[in-house]
Amino acid sequence: MYIEFLLPDLKSSGHGIPFAINCIELDIEQWVKQHNINNYKTNRHKNTYRLVLDNDKTYSFFALTWTPLRAESKNYFIKQPK
């Protein structure tokens, strides 16, 4: 499983993709510190930014506790790889 944050497309991005990634990373850093999450990975894949957590139970916890401060971090999906 992974959490996928949508990045703005190149034509309509106001601040740009690097700004959106920075905002998402800041919100993720705050969340992992607040909830003492130790094992996670992030990466960029095409027009998305992904958060991969080690424990499947953590995804439910994420869905219940995710309260991002930035608008760029609010457009996400929890996905199961095909």
C-alpha positions in Angstrom: 0.0 0.0 0.0 1.0 3.6 -0.3 -0.5 7.1 0.0 -0.4 9.1 -3.1 -0.5 12.9 -3.1 -1.5 14.5 -6.4 0.9 17.3 -7.6 -0.3 20.2 -9.7 0.0 19.8 -13.5 2.7 21.9 -15.2 0.3 24.2 -17.0 -1.9 25.2 -14.1 0.5 25.2 -11.2 0.6 28.5 -9.4 3.7 27.9 -7.3 5.0 24.9 -9.1 5.7 21.3 -8.4 8.8 21.9 -6.2 6.7 24.1 -3.9 3.9 21.5 -3.7 6.4 18.8 -2.8 8.0 20.9 -0.2 4.6 21.6 1.4 3.7 17.9 1.4 7.1 17.0 2.9 6.7 19.5 5.7 3.2 18.1 6.6 4.5 14.5 6.5 7.5 15.5 8.7 5.1 17.1 11.2 2.8 14.0 11.2 5.5 11.5 11.7 7.1 13.5 14.6 3.7 14.0 16.2 2.7 10.3 16.1 6.2 8.8 16.5 6.2 7.0 13.1 9.7 5.6 12.5 9.6 3.6 9.3 8.4 5.3 6.2 9.7 6.3 2.7 8.7 9.0 0.3 9.3 9.3 -3.5 8.1 11.1 -6.5 6.3 9.0 -9.2 5.2 10.8 -12.4 2.8 13.6 -11.3 2.4 12.3 -7.7 4.3 12.2 -4.4 4.1 8.9 -2.5 4.3 8.0 1.2 5.0 4.4 1.9 4.5 3.1 5.5 6.0 -0.2 6.8 2.9 -1.4 8.7 -0.5 -1.8 7.0 -2.3 -0.8 10.2 -0.6 2.6 10.0 -2.6 3.5 6.8 -5.8 3.4 8.8 -4.2 5.5 11.5 -3.0 7.9 8.9 -6.6 8.3 7.5 -7.9 9.0 11.0 -5.2 11.5 12.1 -4.0 13.3 8.9 -4.7 17.0 9.3 -2.4 18.8 7.0 -1.7 22.5 7.4 -1.2 23.1 3.7 -3.7 22.8 0.8 -1.1 20.9 -1.3 -1.3 18.0 1.2 -5.1 17.6 1.1 -5.5 15.9 -2.2 -4.4 12.3 -1.5 -5.5 8.7 -2.0 -4.6 5.5 -0.2 -3.8 2.9 -2.9 -3.1 -0.8 -3.2 -0.5 -1.6 -5.8 -1.8 -3.7 -8.7 
